């Protein structure tokens, strides 16, 4: 299995919203209310740009979710597996982990998470069924999406070709959302 030059990384590829929800829905929902403490991305030092083939790391008060896309529909979510203080070794590239290298990420750091969403692409094209992972905050959001065999990042609300199918919630999750004014629609 290819580790993307990251020691200890073992991506677990899934395809489709139902598989991702079944495997990771409970942990993603459990992030609600936690503060975004850091976002790590791999930076290409030669080209001075984000190296979007490697996973994006979101740390919520010590609970780290690592998101990666490949091919046309594969998404991997792993938890607390990657140490961004360790080097990234990918032959032919000079890579390094960087915290919040994009301005939109810097604006979200320190905010409590309202909720995580699994967005499904319904555009009727080759990307049909792709799963995007979106984190909503009081004053913004960030979505990691499949940019056709690599990761993409957006700070915009879901578009008309992205649906947010409902996910059954536990009673405690419903109480939290009611008390915090959470409304994903």
N, C-alpha and C positions, 0 to 999 in steps of 0.2 A: 504494500500500500504506500502511495506517495505521501510524504509528510510535509510538503511545501517548504522544505528546508527548516522546519521548526521541530526542535528536539521534543519528543514525547507526544507530538500531535498525531492523533488517529481520527481523521474525519469519519463520520458515520452518515453516509449519504442516504437521503430519503427523496421520494418523488411524490408530490401531491399533498394537498392541504390536510386531508384526513390522516395520512401517516404522520405528518409533523405534529398535528394536534394531539393525536393519540400518544406519541412518544414524548412530547415536550410541553403540551398545553398546560399541565398543572404547574410546572416549574416557571413557565413564562408568566402565568397568572399570579404566581407567588411573588413576583418582582414588584407588583403594584405597591406603591407607598414607599419603596426604597429609593434612596437618593443616587442619582448617576454620579459616581465619583471619578470615573475616567473612561475614555474611549481610546483604544490603541489601534493604529493602522501601520502597515509596513510601508516604508518610504524608500523609493529608488533614489539613492544619493547622486548617481550620475545624471539622471534626467530631472532631478528635483521635482518628483511628482509621486502621487500615491501609486503604489504597486498593487493593483486591484485583484490580482490572482490569489493573494493570501487572505486569511480570515480577518474579520473585523471583531475586535474585543470590546465588549461593553461591561464595565464593572459597576454593579449596584451594591454599594456598601459591603464589598467582599464577596458577592456572588457574581461570578464572571460568566457571561454567555459569549460563545465564540461562533460567529456566523460566517459561512462560506458558501458560495455558489460555484457550480461548474456545469459544463455541457449546456443543454437547453432547459433542463428541468431539475437537476440535482441540487439539493440544499443540505448542508450539514450544520447542525447545532451541537456543540459540545459544551461542557461545563467545567470551569476551573482546571482546564487541562494545560493551558499555555502560559508560560512565564515570559512576559514581555521584556524582562531584564536580560534574557538570554539572546544570543545572536541568531539571526536568520541566515542560513547558508544555502544559497541557491546558485549553482555554477553559472558563471557569466554575468552575475548581477552583484551590485554593491547595495545591500539592503539593510535597513535598520528600523526597529520599532519606534514610533513617535506617538506621543500623547496628543490627542485633539489637534491634528494638523490642519483641519479645515475649520474656518471661522464659524460655521453653523454648529459644529460640535462644541466649540468653546462656549457658545451661548447657552447650551443645554446642561453643561456640567454644573453640578450643585443643585439641580432641580429634582424634586420627587417625581417618580414615574406615576402617571395616572393609570396606564395600562399598556399591555403589549397586544398587538393584533397580528393575525396571520392574514395577509391580503392575498387574494387569488386573482391572477390575471385572467380576464374573460374577453380579451380583445379579438378572438376569432382568428388568430394568426398562429405562427409557429410557436409562440410563447404561451399559448393557451394552457392554463392550469399551473403555470409557475407560481411558486409561493414566495412572497416577500415578507420580511419580518419588520414590523413597524413598532416604534416606541413613541407613545403620546405623552406629552407633558402639558402643563397648564398653558405655557406660552409658545409651544412649538412641537415639532415631532421630527424624528429621523427614521428613515426606512432604508434597509439594506435589501436591494433587489437583484434579480438575475439580469445582468447586462450581456447576456448571450455568451456564456462560458467564462464569466468573471463577475465580480461584485460591482454594483453601482450603489450610490448613495443619493437619496433625495431628502429634502427638508420640506417638501410640499405635502398638502393633504392628499389622500388617495384620489386618483383620477377616475374618469368615467369607466375605464376598463379594469379597474381594481375593485373587487367586491370584498366586503368584510362580513363573511358569513357568521351568524351567531354561534358562540361556543357556550355550552352549558356551564353555568357557574355554581360554585358551592354557596351555601347560605352566608358564610363569613365574607366571601367575595362580593356578594350582593349588598350586604350591609356596608362594606367599605365604600363601594361605588356610590351608594345612596348618600352616605355621610359626606363624601368628598365632592359631590356634584358631577361625578364622571358621567359623560354622555358621548359614546363613540360615534353617534350618528348626528 
